[in-house]
Amino acid sequence: MTRRLTLAIVGVVVATLLVAMLTTVGLGRATARRNTEQGLRAQATNVQQLVELGARGFGLEGDVVGRLQQLRGLIGQDPCDIAILRRVLQVNTVSCATVLPGGALRSGGVRSLPDGAPDRLDVDALSRGQVLSGSAGGEVWAATALVPHLSSGWGGPAPGAGGEADGGLVVALLTRQVTSPVTAVRGWLLVAAGLAVALGVAVAAVLGRRLARPVVAAESAAARMAAGDLSVRLPEPPAGAEPDELGRLARSLNLLAASLERSRLAEQRFLLSISHDLRTPLTSIRGYADALRDGALTDVDRGAAVIQQEAWRLERLVRDLLDLARLEARQFRLEPQLLDLAQVARRAVDASAATAAAAGLELGAEAGDGPVPVQGDPDRLAQVAANLVENALKFASNRVEVAVGADADGPWLTVADDGPGIEEEDLPHVFDRLYVGRSRPARKEAGSGLGLAIVRELVSLHGGAVLAERAPTGGTRLVVRLPVVRPAPAHAAAPPAAAAPTLAPTPGEAPPPGPAPPPPASGA
């Protein structure tokens, strides 16, 4: 990655220099061409005066053409192209020519315009005293009439179509080579460009390593996490500083590592808890079965009841595992109907009253006066309420309080205990799958950690939400919120009254046959 960043930066530097140099050269040439053309146009208007003064200096008489012809005979060359005139005007060439009425230059010994220049000139514009100019190749040319009108050409009469002499216009032609100021410093430009590229390479190498360092560190951390090392952490921006993209990447990887590490620890605790929950009833079943086989058990009915009870505990644990797997796979189907949440809560309290009394705990319910309508599956909402109550009984010190109500946000159900509470860092995770809180009491079995995970999934299927918070009594309060029940249209028939769901000791399933009552289920 460092090499790619270095090459990219160097490429940008080279491209920038190339564009700057081409732009400079192009603008320099355009400016030099424009300035040269403006200078030639100004000098072309002076040629006529210089030629006239030269003719007068030789004492020649007659019209301009005649004087020019006489001057040409005396000096043996084009009077407009004498060396002194070229030096004074600082031009490459200066010559006199005849422009025929059609605009063509007369060819008789007259210099032509530079290669690429137009071979015809605008006679009307020249006769009005205008200066014509243009450029061709690396030269700029300008043309101006020496006199407005002439009856015969500079090189003598030329036969026309009818054999008569064609009139023409005597003009002075000036050319000058365009010299750009950039040409003089071209070598220095190349030297400066080379130094700039070298500096760009050095800066690119430093910046490339510095920019790539966090990405390389992130890649190394990701590789270590993939290899199983979840203790790796990346340096994060200081608190209060606005992180950039690399800082946010480091923070996200740290959160991922922490989450994976927490999940691994939760899985380990879960396996230990599941192993204990499976081993305990299996040990009881095996012990009583061996006693029945050996005839050592005198109270056969009691032994059969214990075996039946422990088998029921195993079935409940397996069903919880299967329910959670189906819920997380979104393969769970609800059968919603209109029902009273207060009645669901009261039945959950009644079903757990014996368990609370046996543990020496108070179990109370506050449901208000009127019904609290909700739309949901009666068996699954009963399972939610039962799991919450059973979980609270495991951690309560003296009392568990169940409350039901409704507000503008919809119906709600809360279950609060006065136990040791849950640490602040554990509150957001108590509903996570496999999660077991750190503050669980040692004297009570904390369960497999499936109960509250099932609660969250069931409530989510109903379109609601669950959360854990500190209770006013000092323990923990678990809150379930369900969607608002929309009233039926006025013209629609009233729905039939929903039958009150029968809350089984096992939420969502019928109890097994037999005289032995089921033990309290394991919660979160």
Secondary structure, DSSP 8 states (H G I E B T S, - for coil): -HHHHHHHHHHHHHHHHHHHHHHHHHHHHHHHHHHHHHHHHHHHHHHHHHHHHHHHHTT--SSHHHHHHHHHHHHSS-GGG-HHHHHHHT-SEEEEEEE-TTSBB--SS-----TTS-SB--HHHHHTT--EEEEETTEEEEEEESSS--SS-TT---B-TTSSB---EEEEEEEEE---HHHHTHHHHHHHHHHHHHHHHHHHHHHHHHHHHHHHHHHHHHHHHHTT-TT-------TTS---HHHHHHHHHHHHHHHHHHHHHHHHHHHHHHHHHHHHHHHHHHHHHHHHHHT--S-HHHHHHHHHHHHHHHHHHHHHHHHHHHHHTT------EEEEHHHHHHHHHHHHHHHHHHTT-EEEEE--SS--EEEE-HHHHHHHHHHHHHHHHHH-SSEEEEEEEEETTEEEEEEEE-SS---TTTGGGTTSTT---TT--TTS----S-HHHHHHHHHHHTT-EEEEEE-TTSSEEEEEE--------TTS------------SSTTS---SSSS--------
